[in-house]
Amino acid sequence: MSDNRILFSDKNYRLLMTGQTVSTLGNSVSSFAFFAYTLALTQSPFYAALVSGCVTLATVVMGIPAGIWADKHRPLPLMLSSTILGGAGICVVVANHFILHAPIPLVLAVAACLVGSATAVFSPAEKAALKTLVSPEHLGQAMAINQTRYSLGTVAGPIFGAFLHSLRPIATFVFDLCTYVFAFCTFKKLQVPDTRADAAENDAQAGYRETLKILRADTVLWAVLWFTPILNFSMSSIFNSAFTQLAGAENGAYVLGVFQTYCGIMGLVGSMAATVLVSRVWGGVGLVATAVGFILSFGGLALVFTTVSCFVFLGLFWLLLPLFNSILSGYFLARIPQRFIGKASAMTTIAAMGFMPAGTWVSGFISERYDPSTVVVATTLLFLPATLAFVAHADIRRLSTPTGAGSR
């Protein structure tokens, strides 16, 4: 029986994936809606960017306590609580539109913070649930399926969100509210085993300092912890520069929309390929191959920075990224002890997400004073030595499977 069939033969796994897929679509629609709805009602790009940034800010800030909660409590109640919290944020927008009529930027900022907080709570709880529902040898495959689910949402969400927005802007939030309700009802049917250690032992020994020691003790996990923020910083910096370049071209808005959809499609293709490759190639081979592909992607763009090259080289990046993420995510879930999974997940998420807005801001700052191509060259020069150091690590190259078997 194939790995996919083994995973989907489990009723709880099917329920989890169904709820996640619908929720991801709703989140993708609302991510589009927060920016578009704010801009439509305020005509202020500043307010639109501010509201959108509140989602990321809340995710980062709430990530620290959310990691602790995921290790101290059962994952299912946290997942249900996150859907209630996110749904409450969307309800604030809907209620304000029809009843309250409070100042738009303030209401949307509050709603965005609630939605971001819901994401922060859900993410480590979901990983804790996956670790109990999926056997270690299938974790890499499960994370590859997660990548496909995410890619589907990023492709379909903006398109569907734009369609709903054209009908009536508030319809995007009404749709997202429906996905929260659906996810809550689906997750209610889940039966997740309770594998928590004793609460007193957790409080005494499973703090963030102890979690950091576990990450440092595993050379692969430690390499991931320092390399992932650099990768995300470089990605956000270069993509923001590409957006600036494309937006300034003739029919810039149209070209930019096509580019974003194209990147989503390439990510979806890459995710589908990852579900096949992750259980068939050595982890080290996959990591080195994708890392070299990242260098070619950013390096090629640094050499030739045009509209066509943005499509070619950044499409290659999105094609390779799902396999890279699937291998490392599977290894991460397999190697971190259950009672540390929430805090370890929060630490890696905060480290990665915290550097993404920094990359965007640096890109914008340099682009205004020079030009976007300067950003691409400077970022590539930063990314190249870091990537070479990552793949030069012997334990990275020797990784045989996403679970780490045979890597030592």
C-alpha positions as CSV (number, residue, x, y, z in Angstrom):
1,M,0.0,0.0,0.0
2,S,1.3,3.4,-0.9
3,D,2.2,6.0,1.8
4,N,-0.7,8.2,0.7
5,R,-3.2,5.4,1.0
6,I,-1.8,4.4,4.4
7,L,-2.2,7.9,5.7
8,F,-5.7,8.5,4.3
9,S,-6.9,5.1,5.5
10,D,-6.9,6.7,9.0
11,K,-10.2,8.4,9.7
12,N,-8.7,10.9,12.0
13,Y,-6.0,11.9,9.5
14,R,-8.7,12.4,6.9
15,L,-10.7,14.6,9.2
16,L,-7.6,16.7,10.1
17,M,-6.7,17.2,6.4
18,T,-10.2,18.1,5.4
19,G,-10.6,20.7,8.2
20,Q,-7.1,22.1,7.4
21,T,-7.7,22.3,3.7
22,V,-10.9,24.2,4.0
23,S,-9.4,26.4,6.7
24,T,-6.4,27.2,4.6
25,L,-8.6,28.3,1.7
26,G,-10.5,30.5,4.1
27,N,-7.3,32.0,5.5
28,S,-6.0,32.7,2.0
29,V,-9.2,34.5,1.1
30,S,-9.2,36.6,4.2
31,S,-5.4,37.4,3.7
32,F,-6.5,38.9,0.4
33,A,-9.5,40.5,2.0
34,F,-7.8,42.3,4.8
35,F,-5.7,44.3,2.3
36,A,-8.3,44.7,-0.4
37,Y,-11.2,45.5,1.9
38,T,-9.2,48.1,3.9
39,L,-7.9,49.7,0.8
40,A,-11.4,49.8,-0.8
41,L,-13.0,51.5,2.2
42,T,-10.1,53.8,3.3
43,Q,-8.3,54.5,0.0
44,S,-5.2,54.4,2.1
45,P,-2.3,52.0,1.2
46,F,-0.8,52.7,4.6
47,Y,-3.8,51.5,6.5
48,A,-4.1,48.5,4.2
49,A,-0.5,47.5,4.8
50,L,-0.9,48.2,8.6
51,V,-3.9,45.9,8.9
52,S,-2.2,43.1,6.8
53,G,0.9,43.4,9.0
54,C,-1.2,42.9,12.2
55,V,-1.8,39.3,11.2
56,T,1.9,38.5,11.1
57,L,2.7,40.6,14.2
58,A,0.0,38.7,16.3
59,T,1.3,35.4,15.0
60,V,4.8,36.2,16.2
61,V,3.8,37.6,19.5
62,M,1.4,34.9,20.4
63,G,3.7,32.2,19.2
64,I,5.7,32.1,22.5
65,P,2.8,31.3,24.9
66,A,1.1,29.2,22.2
67,G,4.1,26.9,22.1
68,I,3.9,26.4,25.9
69,W,0.2,25.7,25.7
70,A,0.6,23.1,23.0
71,D,3.0,21.1,25.2
72,K,0.9,21.5,28.4
73,H,-2.5,20.7,27.0
74,R,-4.1,18.3,24.6
75,P,-3.8,19.5,21.0
76,L,-7.5,19.1,20.1
77,P,-8.9,21.7,22.6
78,L,-6.3,24.1,21.4
79,M,-7.2,23.5,17.7
80,L,-10.9,24.1,18.5
81,S,-10.1,27.2,20.5
82,S,-8.1,28.6,17.6
83,T,-11.0,28.2,15.2
84,I,-13.3,30.0,17.7
85,L,-10.7,32.8,18.1
86,G,-10.2,33.2,14.4
87,G,-14.0,33.0,13.8
88,A,-14.5,35.7,16.4
89,G,-12.1,38.0,14.6
90,I,-14.0,37.6,11.3
91,C,-17.3,38.1,13.2
92,V,-16.0,41.5,14.4
93,V,-15.6,42.6,10.7
94,V,-19.0,41.2,9.7
95,A,-20.8,42.7,12.7
96,N,-19.1,46.1,12.2
97,H,-20.1,46.1,8.5
98,F,-23.8,45.4,9.2
99,I,-24.4,46.8,12.7
100,L,-21.6,48.7,14.6
101,H,-20.1,51.0,11.9
102,A,-17.0,51.7,14.0
103,P,-13.8,53.2,12.4
104,I,-12.7,50.7,9.8
105,P,-8.9,50.7,10.4
106,L,-9.3,50.1,14.1
107,V,-11.9,47.3,13.7
108,L,-9.8,45.5,11.0
109,A,-6.6,45.8,13.0
110,V,-8.3,44.1,16.0
111,A,-9.8,41.4,13.7
112,A,-6.4,40.8,12.1
113,C,-4.8,40.4,15.5
114,L,-7.4,37.9,16.5
115,V,-6.9,35.9,13.2
116,G,-3.1,36.0,13.6
117,S,-3.4,34.8,17.2
118,A,-5.6,32.0,16.1
119,T,-2.9,30.9,13.6
120,A,-0.3,31.1,16.3
121,V,-2.3,28.8,18.6
122,F,-3.3,26.4,15.8
123,S,0.2,25.8,14.3
124,P,2.0,24.1,17.2
125,A,-1.2,22.2,18.2
126,E,-1.6,20.9,14.7
127,K,2.0,19.6,14.7
128,A,1.5,18.0,18.1
129,A,-1.6,16.2,16.7
130,L,0.2,15.1,13.6
131,K,3.0,13.6,15.7
132,T,0.4,11.4,17.6
133,L,-1.7,10.5,14.5
134,V,1.1,9.7,12.0
135,S,3.9,7.1,12.5
136,P,7.5,8.4,12.3
137,E,8.2,6.7,9.0
138,H,5.3,8.6,7.3
139,L,5.9,12.1,8.8
140,G,7.8,13.3,5.7
141,Q,5.0,12.2,3.5
142,A,2.4,13.9,5.8
143,M,4.3,17.2,5.6
144,A,4.5,16.9,1.8
145,I,0.7,16.5,1.7
146,N,0.5,19.6,4.0
147,Q,2.6,21.5,1.5
148,T,0.2,20.5,-1.3
149,R,-2.8,21.6,0.8
150,Y,-1.1,25.0,1.5
151,S,-0.3,25.5,-2.2
152,L,-3.9,24.7,-3.2
153,G,-5.0,27.4,-0.8
154,T,-2.5,30.0,-2.0
155,V,-3.5,29.4,-5.6
156,A,-7.3,29.3,-5.2
157,G,-7.6,31.7,-2.3
158,P,-6.7,35.0,-4.0
159,I,-8.6,34.1,-7.2
160,F,-11.7,33.2,-5.3
161,G,-11.2,36.1,-2.9
162,A,-11.0,38.6,-5.8
163,F,-14.2,37.1,-7.3
164,L,-16.1,37.5,-4.0
165,H,-14.7,41.0,-3.5
166,S,-16.0,42.0,-7.0
167,L,-19.5,40.9,-5.9
168,R,-19.4,42.5,-2.6
169,P,-16.3,43.2,-0.4
170,I,-17.8,41.9,2.8
171,A,-18.5,38.5,1.1
172,T,-14.9,37.5,1.5
173,F,-15.2,37.7,5.3
174,V,-18.5,35.9,5.3
175,F,-17.0,33.0,3.3
176,D,-14.0,32.8,5.7
177,L,-16.4,32.7,8.7
178,C,-18.1,29.7,7.0
179,T,-14.8,27.9,6.7
180,Y,-14.1,28.5,10.4
181,V,-17.5,26.9,11.3
182,F,-16.8,24.0,9.0
183,A,-13.3,23.5,10.4
184,F,-14.7,23.6,14.0
185,C,-17.3,21.0,13.2
186,T,-14.8,18.8,11.5
187,F,-12.2,19.0,14.2
188,K,-14.9,18.1,16.8
189,K,-15.0,14.6,15.3
190,L,-11.3,14.1,15.8
191,Q,-10.0,11.6,18.3
192,V,-6.4,12.6,19.1
193,P,-4.5,10.4,21.6
194,D,-3.4,12.1,24.8
195,T,0.4,11.4,25.1
196,R,1.3,14.3,27.3
197,A,4.0,13.8,30.0
198,D,3.1,14.6,33.6
199,A,2.2,18.3,33.9
200,A,4.6,18.9,36.8
201,E,7.4,17.3,34.8
202,N,6.6,19.5,31.9
203,D,6.6,22.7,34.1
204,A,9.9,21.8,35.6
205,Q,11.9,20.5,32.6
206,A,10.2,21.5,29.4
207,G,10.8,25.2,29.2
208,Y,12.2,27.1,26.3
209,R,15.7,26.9,27.7
210,E,15.5,23.1,27.7
211,T,13.9,23.1,24.2
212,L,16.8,25.2,22.9
213,K,19.2,22.6,24.4
214,I,17.5,19.8,22.5
215,L,17.7,21.8,19.3
216,R,21.4,22.5,19.8
217,A,22.1,18.9,20.6
218,D,20.8,17.8,17.2
219,T,23.2,19.2,14.5
220,V,20.6,19.0,11.8
221,L,17.9,20.8,13.8
222,W,20.4,23.4,14.8
223,A,21.4,24.0,11.2
224,V,17.8,24.4,10.3
225,L,17.2,26.9,13.1
226,W,19.9,29.2,11.8
227,F,19.5,28.7,8.1
228,T,15.7,29.0,7.8
229,P,15.6,32.7,8.9
230,I,18.3,33.5,6.4
231,L,16.3,31.7,3.7
232,N,13.1,33.5,4.6
233,F,14.8,36.9,4.8
234,S,16.4,36.3,1.4
235,M,13.1,35.0,-0.1
236,S,11.0,38.0,1.1
237,S,13.7,40.5,0.1
238,I,14.0,39.2,-3.4
239,F,10.3,38.6,-4.0
240,N,9.5,42.1,-2.8
241,S,12.1,43.4,-5.3
242,A,10.5,41.3,-8.0
243,F,7.1,42.7,-7.1
244,T,8.5,46.2,-7.4
245,Q,10.1,45.5,-10.7
246,L,6.9,43.9,-12.2
247,A,4.6,46.6,-10.8
248,G,6.6,49.2,-12.7
249,A,6.3,47.4,-16.0
250,E,3.7,48.1,-18.7
251,N,0.3,46.8,-17.4
252,G,2.1,46.3,-14.1
253,A,-1.0,45.3,-12.1
254,Y,-1.9,42.6,-14.6
255,V,1.6,41.2,-14.8
256,L,1.9,41.2,-11.0
257,G,-1.3,39.3,-10.7
258,V,-0.3,36.8,-13.3
259,F,3.1,36.4,-11.6
260,Q,1.5,35.7,-8.1
261,T,-0.8,33.1,-9.6
262,Y,2.1,31.5,-11.6
263,C,4.2,31.2,-8.4
264,G,1.2,29.6,-6.6
265,I,0.8,27.1,-9.5
266,M,4.6,26.3,-9.4
267,G,4.4,25.7,-5.7
268,L,1.4,23.4,-6.2
269,V,3.3,21.4,-8.8
270,G,6.3,21.3,-6.5
271,S,4.1,20.1,-3.6
272,M,2.7,17.3,-5.7
273,A,6.1,16.2,-6.8
274,A,7.3,16.3,-3.2
275,T,4.6,13.9,-2.1
276,V,6.1,11.4,-4.5
277,L,9.8,12.2,-4.0
278,V,10.0,12.6,-0.2
279,S,9.7,8.9,0.5
280,R,11.9,7.9,-2.4
281,V,15.0,10.1,-2.3
282,W,17.6,10.3,0.4
283,G,17.0,13.4,2.6
284,G,20.5,14.7,2.2
285,V,20.3,14.4,-1.6
286,G,17.0,16.3,-1.6
287,L,18.3,19.0,0.6
288,V,21.5,19.6,-1.3
289,A,19.7,19.5,-4.7
290,T,17.0,22.0,-3.6
291,A,19.6,24.3,-1.9
292,V,21.7,24.3,-5.1
293,G,18.5,25.1,-7.0
294,F,17.9,28.1,-4.6
295,I,21.4,29.4,-5.4
296,L,20.7,29.1,-9.2
297,S,17.4,30.8,-8.8
298,F,18.6,33.8,-6.9
299,G,22.0,33.9,-8.7
300,G,20.3,33.8,-12.1
301,L,18.0,36.7,-11.1
302,A,21.0,38.7,-9.9
303,L,22.7,38.3,-13.3
304,V,19.5,38.9,-15.4
305,F,16.8,40.9,-13.7
306,T,13.9,41.3,-16.2
307,T,10.2,40.4,-16.2
308,V,10.9,37.1,-18.0
309,S,13.8,36.2,-15.7
310,C,11.5,36.8,-12.6
311,F,9.1,34.2,-14.0
312,V,11.9,31.7,-14.9
313,F,14.1,31.9,-11.8
314,L,11.5,32.5,-9.1
315,G,9.2,29.9,-10.6
316,L,12.1,27.5,-10.1
317,F,12.4,28.5,-6.5
318,W,8.7,27.8,-5.8
319,L,9.0,24.5,-7.6
320,L,11.8,23.3,-5.3
321,L,10.7,24.8,-2.0
322,P,8.0,22.2,-1.1
323,L,10.5,19.3,-1.2
324,F,13.0,21.2,1.0
325,N,10.3,22.0,3.5
326,S,8.8,18.5,3.5
327,I,12.2,16.8,4.3
328,L,13.0,19.2,7.1
329,S,9.5,19.3,8.6
330,G,9.3,15.5,8.6
331,Y,12.7,15.3,10.3
332,F,11.7,18.0,12.8
333,L,8.5,16.2,13.9
334,A,10.2,12.9,14.2
335,R,13.2,14.0,16.2
336,I,11.6,16.4,18.7
337,P,10.1,14.7,21.8
338,Q,6.3,15.1,22.1
339,R,6.4,17.3,25.2
340,F,8.7,19.8,23.5
341,I,7.0,19.9,20.1
342,G,4.9,23.0,20.8
343,K,7.7,25.2,22.0
344,A,10.2,23.9,19.4
345,S,7.6,24.6,16.6
346,A,7.0,28.1,18.1
347,M,10.7,28.9,18.2
348,T,11.3,27.9,14.5
349,T,8.1,29.7,13.3
350,I,9.0,32.9,15.2
351,A,12.6,32.8,13.9
352,A,11.4,32.3,10.3
353,M,8.5,34.7,10.3
354,G,10.3,37.4,12.2
355,F,12.9,37.8,9.4
356,M,10.3,37.9,6.6
357,P,9.0,41.4,7.3
358,A,12.6,42.5,7.9
359,G,13.5,41.3,4.4
360,T,10.6,43.2,2.9
361,W,11.5,46.4,4.8
362,V,15.2,46.2,3.8
363,S,14.2,45.6,0.2
364,G,11.9,48.6,0.2
365,F,14.4,50.8,1.8
366,I,17.2,50.0,-0.6
367,S,14.9,50.0,-3.7
368,E,13.8,53.5,-2.9
369,R,17.4,54.8,-2.8
370,Y,18.8,52.7,-5.6
371,D,16.8,50.2,-7.6
372,P,15.4,46.6,-7.1
373,S,18.2,44.9,-8.9
374,T,20.7,46.2,-6.3
375,V,18.6,44.4,-3.6
376,V,18.7,41.1,-5.6
377,V,22.5,41.3,-5.9
378,A,23.1,42.2,-2.3
379,T,20.7,39.5,-1.0
380,T,22.2,36.8,-3.2
381,L,25.7,37.7,-1.9
382,L,24.3,37.2,1.7
383,F,22.4,34.0,0.8
384,L,25.3,32.2,-1.1
385,P,27.8,31.7,1.7
386,A,25.0,30.8,4.2
387,T,23.7,28.1,1.8
388,L,27.1,26.7,1.1
389,A,27.7,26.4,4.8
390,F,24.4,24.7,5.3
391,V,25.0,22.0,2.6
392,A,28.6,21.6,3.6
393,H,27.4,20.3,6.9
394,A,28.2,16.5,7.0
395,D,25.0,15.5,8.9
396,I,22.9,17.4,6.4
397,R,24.4,15.6,3.4
398,R,24.2,12.2,5.2
399,L,20.5,12.5,6.1
400,S,18.9,9.4,4.6
401,T,15.2,9.9,5.4
402,P,13.0,12.7,6.6
403,T,12.8,11.0,10.0
404,G,16.6,10.9,10.3
405,A,17.2,7.2,10.1
406,G,20.7,6.5,9.1
407,S,21.8,10.1,9.4
408,R,24.3,9.4,12.1
